[in-house]
């Protein structure tokens, strides 16, 4: 093991010790037990386990940071437009919205196909 690897290992050990001390203190004070999720399995939801294992951490970090992938944004827009059309199927702007919905679905299909081709899906 070279010097850089040792330094990194020592730094990680220090961080782990720091986290361990804080967890022990939180357990002593009852702070951990007071949490609503204490003793329950973590709820990852949102397709966490359906996501390929090598992409999970990156996607989770992006999600927790509030980033929404363009494909998901487009899915949300499609759903909003679909609901709008469902609520007013004979409205004056229905034909234009129907065309727009069709175009958005096609764009989404193409984006997803590109991701599949790149191996990201």
Backbone atoms as SQL, in Angstrom:
CREATE TABLE atoms (id INTEGER PRIMARY KEY, chain TEXT, resi INTEGER, resn TEXT, atom TEXT, x REAL, y REAL, z REAL);
INSERT INTO atoms VALUES
  (1, 'A', 1, 'UNK', 'N', 0.849, -1.176, 0.000),
  (2, 'A', 1, 'UNK', 'CA', 0.000, 0.000, 0.000),
  (3, 'A', 1, 'UNK', 'C', 0.894, 1.239, 0.000),
  (4, 'A', 2, 'UNK', 'N', 0.626, 2.158, -0.929),
  (5, 'A', 2, 'UNK', 'CA', 1.472, 3.350, -1.005),
  (6, 'A', 2, 'UNK', 'C', 0.991, 4.409, -0.001),
  (7, 'A', 3, 'UNK', 'N', 1.724, 5.495, 0.059),
  (8, 'A', 3, 'UNK', 'CA', 1.467, 6.553, 1.049),
  (9, 'A', 3, 'UNK', 'C', 0.084, 7.180, 0.837),
  (10, 'A', 4, 'UNK', 'N', -0.272, 7.429, -0.413),
  (11, 'A', 4, 'UNK', 'CA', -1.577, 8.051, -0.700),
  (12, 'A', 4, 'UNK', 'C', -2.721, 7.152, -0.250),
  (13, 'A', 5, 'UNK', 'N', -2.587, 5.856, -0.489),
  (14, 'A', 5, 'UNK', 'CA', -3.629, 4.916, -0.080),
  (15, 'A', 5, 'UNK', 'C', -3.750, 4.867, 1.443),
  (16, 'A', 6, 'UNK', 'N', -2.620, 4.917, 2.129),
  (17, 'A', 6, 'UNK', 'CA', -2.637, 4.931, 3.599),
  (18, 'A', 6, 'UNK', 'C', -3.298, 6.193, 4.137),
  (19, 'A', 7, 'UNK', 'N', -2.962, 7.335, 3.521),
  (20, 'A', 7, 'UNK', 'CA', -3.567, 8.594, 3.945),
  (21, 'A', 7, 'UNK', 'C', -5.088, 8.542, 3.768),
  (22, 'A', 8, 'UNK', 'N', -5.507, 8.032, 2.629),
  (23, 'A', 8, 'UNK', 'CA', -6.951, 7.940, 2.355),
  (24, 'A', 8, 'UNK', 'C', -7.619, 7.002, 3.350),
  (25, 'A', 9, 'UNK', 'N', -7.002, 5.873, 3.617),
  (26, 'A', 9, 'UNK', 'CA', -7.556, 4.909, 4.568),
  (27, 'A', 9, 'UNK', 'C', -7.648, 5.516, 5.965),
  (28, 'A', 10, 'UNK', 'N', -6.622, 6.242, 6.384),
  (29, 'A', 10, 'UNK', 'CA', -6.642, 6.902, 7.698),
  (30, 'A', 10, 'UNK', 'C', -7.739, 7.968, 7.762),
  (31, 'A', 11, 'UNK', 'N', -7.896, 8.715, 6.684),
  (32, 'A', 11, 'UNK', 'CA', -8.937, 9.748, 6.650),
  (33, 'A', 11, 'UNK', 'C', -10.320, 9.115, 6.752),
  (34, 'A', 12, 'UNK', 'N', -10.523, 8.028, 6.028),
  (35, 'A', 12, 'UNK', 'CA', -11.803, 7.329, 6.108),
  (36, 'A', 12, 'UNK', 'C', -12.051, 6.783, 7.511),
  (37, 'A', 13, 'UNK', 'N', -11.011, 6.261, 8.132),
  (38, 'A', 13, 'UNK', 'CA', -11.132, 5.739, 9.485),
  (39, 'A', 13, 'UNK', 'C', -11.525, 6.858, 10.458),
  (40, 'A', 14, 'UNK', 'N', -10.919, 8.036, 10.286),
  (41, 'A', 14, 'UNK', 'CA', -11.264, 9.177, 11.135),
  (42, 'A', 14, 'UNK', 'C', -12.723, 9.585, 10.951),
  (43, 'A', 15, 'UNK', 'N', -13.183, 9.598, 9.711),
  (44, 'A', 15, 'UNK', 'CA', -14.579, 9.942, 9.443),
  (45, 'A', 15, 'UNK', 'C', -15.505, 8.900, 10.063),
  (46, 'A', 16, 'UNK', 'N', -15.172, 7.627, 9.892),
  (47, 'A', 16, 'UNK', 'CA', -15.985, 6.561, 10.481),
  (48, 'A', 16, 'UNK', 'C', -16.024, 6.674, 11.994),
  (49, 'A', 17, 'UNK', 'N', -14.897, 6.983, 12.613),
  (50, 'A', 17, 'UNK', 'CA', -14.856, 7.158, 14.070),
  (51, 'A', 17, 'UNK', 'C', -15.732, 8.332, 14.493),
  (52, 'A', 18, 'UNK', 'N', -15.646, 9.421, 13.757),
  (53, 'A', 18, 'UNK', 'CA', -16.450, 10.611, 14.050),
  (54, 'A', 18, 'UNK', 'C', -17.949, 10.278, 13.957),
  (55, 'A', 19, 'UNK', 'N', -18.338, 9.605, 12.893),
  (56, 'A', 19, 'UNK', 'CA', -19.738, 9.210, 12.716),
  (57, 'A', 19, 'UNK', 'C', -20.158, 8.263, 13.835),
  (58, 'A', 20, 'UNK', 'N', -19.300, 7.318, 14.153),
  (59, 'A', 20, 'UNK', 'CA', -19.601, 6.368, 15.222),
  (60, 'A', 20, 'UNK', 'C', -19.836, 7.053, 16.556),
  (61, 'A', 21, 'UNK', 'N', -18.994, 8.038, 16.871),
  (62, 'A', 21, 'UNK', 'CA', -19.165, 8.774, 18.134),
  (63, 'A', 21, 'UNK', 'C', -20.502, 9.517, 18.163),
  (64, 'A', 22, 'UNK', 'N', -20.845, 10.146, 17.061),
  (65, 'A', 22, 'UNK', 'CA', -22.113, 10.876, 17.005),
  (66, 'A', 22, 'UNK', 'C', -23.308, 9.934, 17.102),
  (67, 'A', 23, 'UNK', 'N', -23.229, 8.788, 16.453),
  (68, 'A', 23, 'UNK', 'CA', -24.321, 7.817, 16.553),
  (69, 'A', 23, 'UNK', 'C', -24.469, 7.297, 17.980),
  (70, 'A', 24, 'UNK', 'N', -23.345, 7.017, 18.629),
  (71, 'A', 24, 'UNK', 'CA', -23.391, 6.534, 20.013),
  (72, 'A', 24, 'UNK', 'C', -24.007, 7.591, 20.927),
  (73, 'A', 25, 'UNK', 'N', -23.633, 8.841, 20.735),
  (74, 'A', 25, 'UNK', 'CA', -24.188, 9.929, 21.548),
  (75, 'A', 25, 'UNK', 'C', -25.692, 10.084, 21.297),
  (76, 'A', 26, 'UNK', 'N', -26.089, 10.008, 20.034),
  (77, 'A', 26, 'UNK', 'CA', -27.507, 10.121, 19.696),
  (78, 'A', 26, 'UNK', 'C', -28.311, 8.972, 20.289),
  (79, 'A', 27, 'UNK', 'N', -27.710, 7.808, 20.351),
  (80, 'A', 27, 'UNK', 'CA', -28.393, 6.662, 20.937),
  (81, 'A', 27, 'UNK', 'C', -28.542, 6.845, 22.445),
  (82, 'A', 28, 'UNK', 'N', -27.504, 7.359, 23.093),
  (83, 'A', 28, 'UNK', 'CA', -27.557, 7.586, 24.542),
  (84, 'A', 28, 'UNK', 'C', -28.629, 8.607, 24.910),
  (85, 'A', 29, 'UNK', 'N', -28.747, 9.656, 24.113),
  (86, 'A', 29, 'UNK', 'CA', -29.705, 10.722, 24.431),
  (87, 'A', 29, 'UNK', 'C', -31.130, 10.374, 24.009),
  (88, 'A', 30, 'UNK', 'N', -31.296, 9.305, 23.244),
  (89, 'A', 30, 'UNK', 'CA', -32.628, 8.911, 22.799),
  (90, 'A', 30, 'UNK', 'C', -33.053, 9.571, 21.502),
  (91, 'A', 31, 'UNK', 'N', -32.166, 10.355, 20.924),
  (92, 'A', 31, 'UNK', 'CA', -32.494, 11.057, 19.683),
  (93, 'A', 31, 'UNK', 'C', -32.825, 10.088, 18.551),
  (94, 'A', 32, 'UNK', 'N', -32.071, 8.983, 18.448),
  (95, 'A', 32, 'UNK', 'CA', -32.328, 8.017, 17.382),
  (96, 'A', 32, 'UNK', 'C', -33.686, 7.354, 17.556),
  (97, 'A', 33, 'UNK', 'N', -33.997, 6.956, 18.777),
  (98, 'A', 33, 'UNK', 'CA', -35.256, 6.264, 19.031),
  (99, 'A', 33, 'UNK', 'C', -36.458, 7.179, 18.806),
  (100, 'A', 34, 'UNK', 'N', -36.267, 8.478, 18.906),
  (101, 'A', 34, 'UNK', 'CA', -37.371, 9.429, 18.719),
  (102, 'A', 34, 'UNK', 'C', -37.712, 9.639, 17.248),
  (103, 'A', 35, 'UNK', 'N', -36.842, 9.230, 16.370),
  (104, 'A', 35, 'UNK', 'CA', -37.093, 9.409, 14.937),
  (105, 'A', 35, 'UNK', 'C', -38.271, 8.536, 14.502),
  (106, 'A', 36, 'UNK', 'N', -39.122, 9.073, 13.643),
  (107, 'A', 36, 'UNK', 'CA', -40.315, 8.348, 13.184),
  (108, 'A', 36, 'UNK', 'C', -39.960, 7.046, 12.464),
  (109, 'A', 37, 'UNK', 'N', -38.801, 7.020, 11.822),
  (110, 'A', 37, 'UNK', 'CA', -38.422, 5.832, 11.050),
  (111, 'A', 37, 'UNK', 'C', -37.560, 4.850, 11.840),
  (112, 'A', 38, 'UNK', 'N', -37.353, 5.107, 13.137),
  (113, 'A', 38, 'UNK', 'CA', -36.469, 4.256, 13.940),
  (114, 'A', 38, 'UNK', 'C', -36.966, 2.817, 13.944),
  (115, 'A', 39, 'UNK', 'N', -36.067, 1.895, 13.647),
  (116, 'A', 39, 'UNK', 'CA', -36.381, 0.475, 13.682),
  (117, 'A', 39, 'UNK', 'C', -37.154, -0.033, 12.479),
  (118, 'A', 40, 'UNK', 'N', -37.409, 0.829, 11.522),
  (119, 'A', 40, 'UNK', 'CA', -38.155, 0.434, 10.328),
  (120, 'A', 40, 'UNK', 'C', -37.195, 0.374, 9.141),
  (121, 'A', 41, 'UNK', 'N', -37.497, -0.494, 8.179),
  (122, 'A', 41, 'UNK', 'CA', -36.637, -0.539, 6.991),
  (123, 'A', 41, 'UNK', 'C', -36.713, 0.780, 6.228),
  (124, 'A', 42, 'UNK', 'N', -35.625, 1.126, 5.585),
  (125, 'A', 42, 'UNK', 'CA', -35.601, 2.349, 4.785),
  (126, 'A', 42, 'UNK', 'C', -36.545, 2.202, 3.600),
  (127, 'A', 43, 'UNK', 'N', -37.283, 3.256, 3.308),
  (128, 'A', 43, 'UNK', 'CA', -38.183, 3.263, 2.160),
  (129, 'A', 43, 'UNK', 'C', -37.504, 4.034, 1.035),
  (130, 'A', 44, 'UNK', 'N', -36.919, 3.311, 0.109),
  (131, 'A', 44, 'UNK', 'CA', -36.245, 3.966, -1.001),
  (132, 'A', 44, 'UNK', 'C', -37.250, 4.399, -2.060),
  (133, 'A', 45, 'UNK', 'N', -38.309, 3.608, -2.244),
  (134, 'A', 45, 'UNK', 'CA', -39.357, 3.978, -3.189),
  (135, 'A', 45, 'UNK', 'C', -38.826, 4.406, -4.538),
  (136, 'A', 46, 'UNK', 'N', -39.677, 4.928, -5.343),
  (137, 'A', 46, 'UNK', 'CA', -39.323, 5.548, -6.619),
  (138, 'A', 46, 'UNK', 'C', -38.408, 4.713, -7.500),
  (139, 'A', 47, 'UNK', 'N', -38.568, 3.397, -7.492),
  (140, 'A', 47, 'UNK', 'CA', -37.808, 2.564, -8.406),
  (141, 'A', 47, 'UNK', 'C', -36.359, 2.340, -8.044),
  (142, 'A', 48, 'UNK', 'N', -36.009, 2.560, -6.790),
  (143, 'A', 48, 'UNK', 'CA', -34.609, 2.416, -6.382),
  (144, 'A', 48, 'UNK', 'C', -34.061, 1.035, -6.758),
  (145, 'A', 49, 'UNK', 'N', -34.784, -0.013, -6.403),
  (146, 'A', 49, 'UNK', 'CA', -34.275, -1.359, -6.655),
  (147, 'A', 49, 'UNK', 'C', -34.439, -1.780, -8.117),
  (148, 'A', 50, 'UNK', 'N', -35.260, -1.060, -8.869),
  (149, 'A', 50, 'UNK', 'CA', -35.403, -1.341, -10.294),
  (150, 'A', 50, 'UNK', 'C', -34.287, -0.680, -11.102),
  (151, 'A', 51, 'UNK', 'N', -33.590, 0.269, -10.494),
  (152, 'A', 51, 'UNK', 'CA', -32.484, 0.964, -11.154),
  (153, 'A', 51, 'UNK', 'C', -31.254, 0.056, -11.141),
  (154, 'A', 52, 'UNK', 'N', -30.529, -0.016, -12.243),
  (155, 'A', 52, 'UNK', 'CA', -29.315, -0.840, -12.257),
  (156, 'A', 52, 'UNK', 'C', -28.391, -0.453, -11.095),
  (157, 'A', 53, 'UNK', 'N', -27.830, -1.454, -10.451),
  (158, 'A', 53, 'UNK', 'CA', -27.056, -1.253, -9.228),
  (159, 'A', 53, 'UNK', 'C', -25.934, -0.222, -9.386),
  (160, 'A', 54, 'UNK', 'N', -25.269, -0.223, -10.526),
  (161, 'A', 54, 'UNK', 'CA', -24.146, 0.705, -10.704),
  (162, 'A', 54, 'UNK', 'C', -24.598, 2.156, -10.911),
  (163, 'A', 55, 'UNK', 'N', -25.899, 2.379, -11.130),
  (164, 'A', 55, 'UNK', 'CA', -26.414, 3.740, -11.308),
  (165, 'A', 55, 'UNK', 'C', -27.156, 4.265, -10.083),
  (166, 'A', 56, 'UNK', 'N', -27.481, 3.386, -9.144),
  (167, 'A', 56, 'UNK', 'CA', -28.322, 3.764, -8.000),
  (168, 'A', 56, 'UNK', 'C', -27.791, 4.947, -7.211),
  (169, 'A', 57, 'UNK', 'N', -26.545, 4.892, -6.816),
  (170, 'A', 57, 'UNK', 'CA', -26.002, 5.940, -5.947),
  (171, 'A', 57, 'UNK', 'C', -26.023, 7.293, -6.643),
  (172, 'A', 58, 'UNK', 'N', -25.578, 7.322, -7.883),
  (173, 'A', 58, 'UNK', 'CA', -25.572, 8.583, -8.624),
  (174, 'A', 58, 'UNK', 'C', -26.974, 9.151, -8.791),
  (175, 'A', 59, 'UNK', 'N', -27.925, 8.295, -9.164),
  (176, 'A', 59, 'UNK', 'CA', -29.302, 8.759, -9.330),
  (177, 'A', 59, 'UNK', 'C', -29.891, 9.228, -8.009),
  (178, 'A', 60, 'UNK', 'N', -29.579, 8.528, -6.928),
  (179, 'A', 60, 'UNK', 'CA', -30.102, 8.918, -5.608),
  (180, 'A', 60, 'UNK', 'C', -29.545, 10.283, -5.202),
  (181, 'A', 61, 'UNK', 'N', -28.273, 10.506, -5.442),
  (182, 'A', 61, 'UNK', 'CA', -27.660, 11.801, -5.115),
  (183, 'A', 61, 'UNK', 'C', -28.323, 12.915, -5.928),
  (184, 'A', 62, 'UNK', 'N', -28.531, 12.672, -7.212),
  (185, 'A', 62, 'UNK', 'CA', -29.189, 13.672, -8.053),
  (186, 'A', 62, 'UNK', 'C', -30.611, 13.930, -7.576),
  (187, 'A', 63, 'UNK', 'N', -31.332, 12.862, -7.249),
  (188, 'A', 63, 'UNK', 'CA', -32.717, 13.009, -6.779),
  (189, 'A', 63, 'UNK', 'C', -32.756, 13.789, -5.476),
  (190, 'A', 64, 'UNK', 'N', -31.902, 13.421, -4.540),
  (191, 'A', 64, 'UNK', 'CA', -31.879, 14.114, -3.241),
  (192, 'A', 64, 'UNK', 'C', -31.471, 15.576, -3.397),
  (193, 'A', 65, 'UNK', 'N', -30.714, 15.876, -4.445),
  (194, 'A', 65, 'UNK', 'CA', -30.292, 17.248, -4.712),
  (195, 'A', 65, 'UNK', 'C', -31.336, 18.057, -5.476),
  (196, 'A', 66, 'UNK', 'N', -32.463, 17.421, -5.801),
  (197, 'A', 66, 'UNK', 'CA', -33.538, 18.135, -6.479),
  (198, 'A', 66, 'UNK', 'C', -33.434, 18.143, -7.991),
  (199, 'A', 67, 'UNK', 'N', -32.481, 17.405, -8.540),
  (200, 'A', 67, 'UNK', 'CA', -32.325, 17.354, -9.991),
  (201, 'A', 67, 'UNK', 'C', -33.348, 16.386, -10.577),
  (202, 'A', 68, 'UNK', 'N', -34.026, 16.816, -11.613),
  (203, 'A', 68, 'UNK', 'CA', -34.970, 15.956, -12.309),
  (204, 'A', 68, 'UNK', 'C', -34.451, 15.762, -13.731),
  (205, 'A', 69, 'UNK', 'N', -34.211, 14.512, -14.131),
  (206, 'A', 69, 'UNK', 'CA', -33.731, 14.268, -15.493),
  (207, 'A', 69, 'UNK', 'C', -34.733, 14.788, -16.521),
  (208, 'A', 70, 'UNK', 'N', -34.258, 15.224, -17.673),
  (209, 'A', 70, 'UNK', 'CA', -35.156, 15.762, -18.702),
  (210, 'A', 70, 'UNK', 'C', -36.263, 14.779, -19.086),
  (211, 'A', 71, 'UNK', 'N', -35.956, 13.493, -19.097),
  (212, 'A', 71, 'UNK', 'CA', -36.962, 12.495, -19.465),
  (213, 'A', 71, 'UNK', 'C', -38.097, 12.463, -18.435),
  (214, 'A', 72, 'UNK', 'N', -37.758, 12.581, -17.176),
  (215, 'A', 72, 'UNK', 'CA', -38.776, 12.578, -16.122),
  (216, 'A', 72, 'UNK', 'C', -39.599, 13.862, -16.191),
  (217, 'A', 73, 'UNK', 'N', -38.934, 14.972, -16.436),
  (218, 'A', 73, 'UNK', 'CA', -39.644, 16.241, -16.612),
  (219, 'A', 73, 'UNK', 'C', -40.650, 16.146, -17.752),
  (220, 'A', 74, 'UNK', 'N', -40.227, 15.540, -18.847),
  (221, 'A', 74, 'UNK', 'CA', -41.108, 15.369, -19.998),
  (222, 'A', 74, 'UNK', 'C', -42.278, 14.452, -19.648),
  (223, 'A', 75, 'UNK', 'N', -42.015, 13.399, -18.891),
  (224, 'A', 75, 'UNK', 'CA', -43.097, 12.511, -18.449),
  (225, 'A', 75, 'UNK', 'C', -44.121, 13.279, -17.614),
  (226, 'A', 76, 'UNK', 'N', -43.647, 14.157, -16.758),
  (227, 'A', 76, 'UNK', 'CA', -44.542, 14.958, -15.924),
  (228, 'A', 76, 'UNK', 'C', -45.369, 15.907, -16.777),
  (229, 'A', 77, 'UNK', 'N', -44.754, 16.522, -17.778),
  (230, 'A', 77, 'UNK', 'CA', -45.478, 17.430, -18.680),
  (231, 'A', 77, 'UNK', 'C', -46.531, 16.662, -19.483),
  (232, 'A', 78, 'UNK', 'N', -46.175, 15.471, -19.925),
  (233, 'A', 78, 'UNK', 'CA', -47.111, 14.629, -20.675),
  (234, 'A', 78, 'UNK', 'C', -48.319, 14.294, -19.807),
  (235, 'A', 79, 'UNK', 'N', -48.057, 13.920, -18.577),
  (236, 'A', 79, 'UNK', 'CA', -49.158, 13.566, -17.674),
  (237, 'A', 79, 'UNK', 'C', -50.049, 14.768, -17.397),
  (238, 'A', 80, 'UNK', 'N', -49.474, 15.945, -17.188),
  (239, 'A', 80, 'UNK', 'CA', -50.269, 17.156, -16.944),
  (240, 'A', 80, 'UNK', 'C', -51.140, 17.481, -18.165),
  (241, 'A', 81, 'UNK', 'N', -50.573, 17.375, -19.347),
  (242, 'A', 81, 'UNK', 'CA', -51.329, 17.652, -20.568),
  (243, 'A', 81, 'UNK', 'C', -52.419, 16.602, -20.772),
  (244, 'A', 82, 'UNK', 'N', -52.110, 15.351, -20.487),
  (245, 'A', 82, 'UNK', 'CA', -53.106, 14.278, -20.608),
  (246, 'A', 82, 'UNK', 'C', -54.292, 14.535, -19.676),
  (247, 'A', 83, 'UNK', 'N', -54.000, 14.937, -18.452),
  (248, 'A', 83, 'UNK', 'CA', -55.076, 15.236, -17.496),
  (249, 'A', 83, 'UNK', 'C', -55.898, 16.440, -17.957),
  (250, 'A', 84, 'UNK', 'N', -55.216, 17.433, -18.510),
  (251, 'A', 84, 'UNK', 'CA', -55.892, 18.609, -19.034),
  (252, 'A', 84, 'UNK', 'C', -56.867, 18.201, -20.140),
  (253, 'A', 85, 'UNK', 'N', -56.413, 17.355, -21.034),
  (254, 'A', 85, 'UNK', 'CA', -57.267, 16.877, -22.128),
  (255, 'A', 85, 'UNK', 'C', -58.413, 16.024, -21.604),
  (256, 'A', 86, 'UNK', 'N', -58.137, 15.242, -20.602),
  (257, 'A', 86, 'UNK', 'CA', -59.172, 14.390, -20.011),
  (258, 'A', 86, 'UNK', 'C', -60.264, 15.242, -19.355),
  (259, 'A', 87, 'UNK', 'N', -59.863, 16.341, -18.727),
  (260, 'A', 87, 'UNK', 'CA', -60.814, 17.221, -18.058),
  (261, 'A', 87, 'UNK', 'C', -61.660, 18.017, -19.048),
  (262, 'A', 88, 'UNK', 'N', -61.094, 18.352, -20.199),
  (263, 'A', 88, 'UNK', 'CA', -61.823, 19.141, -21.205),
  (264, 'A', 88, 'UNK', 'C', -61.579, 18.547, -22.589),
  (265, 'A', 89, 'UNK', 'N', -62.157, 17.366, -22.866),
  (266, 'A', 89, 'UNK', 'CA', -61.879, 16.694, -24.138),
  (267, 'A', 89, 'UNK', 'C', -62.403, 17.433, -25.372),
  (268, 'A', 90, 'UNK', 'N', -63.399, 18.308, -25.193),
  (269, 'A', 90, 'UNK', 'CA', -63.979, 19.021, -26.327),
  (270, 'A', 90, 'UNK', 'C', -63.669, 20.509, -26.294),
  (271, 'A', 91, 'UNK', 'N', -62.643, 20.889, -25.538),
  (272, 'A', 91, 'UNK', 'CA', -62.281, 22.299, -25.437),
  (273, 'A', 91, 'UNK', 'C', -61.753, 22.839, -26.751),
  (274, 'A', 92, 'UNK', 'N', -61.734, 24.148, -26.844),
  (275, 'A', 92, 'UNK', 'CA', -61.288, 24.797, -28.079),
  (276, 'A', 92, 'UNK', 'C', -59.846, 24.456, -28.428),
  (277, 'A', 93, 'UNK', 'N', -59.024, 24.266, -27.418),
  (278, 'A', 93, 'UNK', 'CA', -57.608, 23.974, -27.675),
  (279, 'A', 93, 'UNK', 'C', -57.300, 22.471, -27.643),
  (280, 'A', 94, 'UNK', 'N', -58.331, 21.637, -27.579),
  (281, 'A', 94, 'UNK', 'CA', -58.131, 20.186, -27.499),
  (282, 'A', 94, 'UNK', 'C', -57.369, 19.617, -28.699),
  (283, 'A', 95, 'UNK', 'N', -57.732, 19.976, -29.937),
  (284, 'A', 95, 'UNK', 'CA', -56.985, 19.414, -31.079),
  (285, 'A', 95, 'UNK', 'C', -55.495, 19.774, -31.047),
  (286, 'A', 96, 'UNK', 'N', -55.195, 21.019, -30.706),
  (287, 'A', 96, 'UNK', 'CA', -53.785, 21.438, -30.640),
  (288, 'A', 96, 'UNK', 'C', -53.070, 20.718, -29.502),
  (289, 'A', 97, 'UNK', 'N', -53.744, 20.574, -28.365),
  (290, 'A', 97, 'UNK', 'CA', -53.143, 19.868, -27.227),
  (291, 'A', 97, 'UNK', 'C', -52.957, 18.386, -27.529),
  (292, 'A', 98, 'UNK', 'N', -53.899, 17.795, -28.267),
  (293, 'A', 98, 'UNK', 'CA', -53.783, 16.384, -28.644),
  (294, 'A', 98, 'UNK', 'C', -52.560, 16.187, -29.537),
  (295, 'A', 99, 'UNK', 'N', -52.373, 17.106, -30.475),
  (296, 'A', 99, 'UNK', 'CA', -51.202, 17.036, -31.362),
  (297, 'A', 99, 'UNK', 'C', -49.919, 17.203, -30.547),
  (298, 'A', 100, 'UNK', 'N', -49.935, 18.175, -29.649),
  (299, 'A', 100, 'UNK', 'CA', -48.762, 18.426, -28.800),
  (300, 'A', 100, 'UNK', 'C', -48.456, 17.200, -27.935),
  (301, 'A', 101, 'UNK', 'N', -49.501, 16.571, -27.387),
  (302, 'A', 101, 'UNK', 'CA', -49.318, 15.369, -26.565),
  (303, 'A', 101, 'UNK', 'C', -48.671, 14.258, -27.378),
  (304, 'A', 102, 'UNK', 'N', -49.143, 14.082, -28.590),
  (305, 'A', 102, 'UNK', 'CA', -48.579, 13.058, -29.475),
  (306, 'A', 102, 'UNK', 'C', -47.098, 13.337, -29.760),
  (307, 'A', 103, 'UNK', 'N', -46.776, 14.588, -30.018),
  (308, 'A', 103, 'UNK', 'CA', -45.382, 14.959, -30.289),
  (309, 'A', 103, 'UNK', 'C', -44.496, 14.749, -29.058),
  (310, 'A', 104, 'UNK', 'N', -45.024, 15.097, -27.901),
  (311, 'A', 104, 'UNK', 'CA', -44.257, 14.922, -26.664),
  (312, 'A', 104, 'UNK', 'C', -44.001, 13.440, -26.388),
  (313, 'A', 105, 'UNK', 'N', -45.008, 12.596, -26.626),
  (314, 'A', 105, 'UNK', 'CA', -44.832, 11.152, -26.425),
  (315, 'A', 105, 'UNK', 'C', -43.786, 10.594, -27.375),
  (316, 'A', 106, 'UNK', 'N', -43.809, 11.075, -28.600),
  (317, 'A', 106, 'UNK', 'CA', -42.813, 10.618, -29.576),
  (318, 'A', 106, 'UNK', 'C', -41.411, 11.066, -29.168),
  (319, 'A', 107, 'UNK', 'N', -41.295, 12.299, -28.700),
  (320, 'A', 107, 'UNK', 'CA', -39.996, 12.809, -28.246),
  (321, 'A', 107, 'UNK', 'C', -39.482, 11.985, -27.071),
  (322, 'A', 108, 'UNK', 'N', -40.377, 11.663, -26.142),
  (323, 'A', 108, 'UNK', 'CA', -39.986, 10.849, -24.994),
  (324, 'A', 108, 'UNK', 'C', -39.514, 9.468, -25.440),
  (325, 'A', 109, 'UNK', 'N', -40.255, 8.861, -26.361),
  (326, 'A', 109, 'UNK', 'CA', -39.872, 7.538, -26.866),
  (327, 'A', 109, 'UNK', 'C', -38.482, 7.574, -27.494),
  (328, 'A', 110, 'UNK', 'N', -38.201, 8.628, -28.229),
  (329, 'A', 110, 'UNK', 'CA', -36.889, 8.752, -28.865),
  (330, 'A', 110, 'UNK', 'C', -35.787, 8.954, -27.828),
  (331, 'A', 111, 'UNK', 'N', -36.062, 9.772, -26.805),
  (332, 'A', 111, 'UNK', 'CA', -35.066, 9.990, -25.757),
  (333, 'A', 111, 'UNK', 'C', -34.781, 8.695, -24.999),
  (334, 'A', 112, 'UNK', 'N', -35.834, 7.948, -24.683),
  (335, 'A', 112, 'UNK', 'CA', -35.644, 6.681, -23.958),
  (336, 'A', 112, 'UNK', 'C', -34.907, 5.668, -24.822),
  (337, 'A', 113, 'UNK', 'N', -35.208, 5.637, -26.102),
  (338, 'A', 113, 'UNK', 'CA', -34.510, 4.718, -27.001),
  (339, 'A', 113, 'UNK', 'C', -33.027, 5.078, -27.084),
  (340, 'A', 114, 'UNK', 'N', -32.720, 6.376, -27.108),
  (341, 'A', 114, 'UNK', 'CA', -31.319, 6.812, -27.128),
  (342, 'A', 114, 'UNK', 'C', -30.611, 6.364, -25.840),
  (343, 'A', 115, 'UNK', 'N', -31.295, 6.481, -24.707),
  (344, 'A', 115, 'UNK', 'CA', -30.698, 6.033, -23.451),
  (345, 'A', 115, 'UNK', 'C', -30.478, 4.529, -23.434),
  (346, 'A', 116, 'UNK', 'N', -31.441, 3.794, -23.973),
  (347, 'A', 116, 'UNK', 'CA', -31.273, 2.328, -24.046),
  (348, 'A', 116, 'UNK', 'C', -30.072, 1.984, -24.916),
  (349, 'A', 117, 'UNK', 'N', -29.950, 2.672, -26.025),
  (350, 'A', 117, 'UNK', 'CA', -28.839, 2.423, -26.949),
  (351, 'A', 117, 'UNK', 'C', -27.487, 2.738, -26.341),
  (352, 'A', 118, 'UNK', 'N', -27.461, 3.734, -25.456),
  (353, 'A', 118, 'UNK', 'CA', -26.201, 4.114, -24.818),
  (354, 'A', 118, 'UNK', 'C', -25.865, 3.218, -23.639),
  (355, 'A', 119, 'UNK', 'N', -26.828, 2.376, -23.241),
  (356, 'A', 119, 'UNK', 'CA', -26.593, 1.502, -22.086),
  (357, 'A', 119, 'UNK', 'C', -26.950, 2.136, -20.753),
  (358, 'A', 120, 'UNK', 'N', -27.496, 3.361, -20.786),
  (359, 'A', 120, 'UNK', 'CA', -27.873, 4.029, -19.543),
  (360, 'A', 120, 'UNK', 'C', -29.162, 3.473, -18.963),
  (361, 'A', 121, 'UNK', 'N', -29.952, 2.772, -19.790),
  (362, 'A', 121, 'UNK', 'CA', -31.183, 2.137, -19.304),
  (363, 'A', 121, 'UNK', 'C', -31.096, 0.649, -19.464);
